[in-house]
Amino acid sequence: MRSPVFHIIAIAFLFTACNKTTLPDIPDSNDPVYYLRGEVSGNAFDINVGVSDATIEYGISDMNGIESYYGQITSESEDFDLRLDILRSELPNAGNSNSVMPAQPELMVHKPGAVQFRFGSCYQQADNLLIMNEEMQFELKNMVEFSEFGLYHITLKFTDYNLKTFDVPIHYGFEPQLLNPAFISNGTDSVCQLFPVVESAGNEWYVNDVLVSTDGYCAVAMEDGIHSVKRVAIDAQGNRAEKLTLIRFSQGKYLWQLEYVYSNPELESNYAKAVISFKKNGIWHKSSIVPSNAGSVLNITDAVVLSTGMTAADLLNHFGIAFDVDVMDESHEHSLSLGGVSGRMAVGLH
């Protein structure tokens, strides 16, 4: 069954916020600043940025809606194009810019899965749930399947409610864990009470996109109907994590809070993981769709954060890198082995 496409926040591998950099001053040793050496399925390569037409590009992009820091070394004359994406850490504000570059980032490998929508003890509500499919048509069902990790927006509506639609975010493979924004609710007499599952240094509570409280606990008047409720949890470093769901009242009584139940409750977090992509004959091959890459790591050494000198916000992280990885095209028909790869690369930070 095909995975539905639901208003993905941004197309995977959207090349945004990128910079092409000229080669800095070459050291006296005449060693290149950025380079990659190794083999592609037994064929050796030795690419040196600044030699012939080899260039490096770096910046901030996203993969299925999750921010990533990328670097890409390209040489058209050598038919070489290798890209590294490091997904952002769950808590990027840690007081240390090097925190965006773990010493041994694990490779992210997609796993298929599903999320089911439940309504507490109001089991019959699932019989009235409509979910928009990839053809932009609504189907009567209570589960959505995914083939790749990412942040997806799912559009819902209910047959026993008016024609209003609701967009709910699903962090498949990226549910917050270190800063937990989950909350529980109850209510009576048209008043909804909201409680954090885990307390945080700061909170923001939104009902139907309106900020209603910044306290740890929130009590808010709710009219009859289905309401969008969001909690933003904030830690002492300013990191933010959010949880959005739906809550329904009828005749002044609390009925349910929408729950998301994943098919794999042990699903790991994919923050700060890496993806290697290699273009061959004009087709991208990715490490993220090769099951044997699960658990493999990249070796990162001597990571240094530098300013490009353009503005104070233009930062890059350059580092030594070494890895062995298999990559495959999206048709799953052709694979390549990148072996004994080593060199020095950079990714953009801002």
Summary of the structure (lengths in Angstrom):
residues: 350
radius of gyration: 23.3
end to end distance: 38.2
largest distance: 79.0
contacts: 1053
relative contact order: 0.20
helix: 5%
strand: 53%
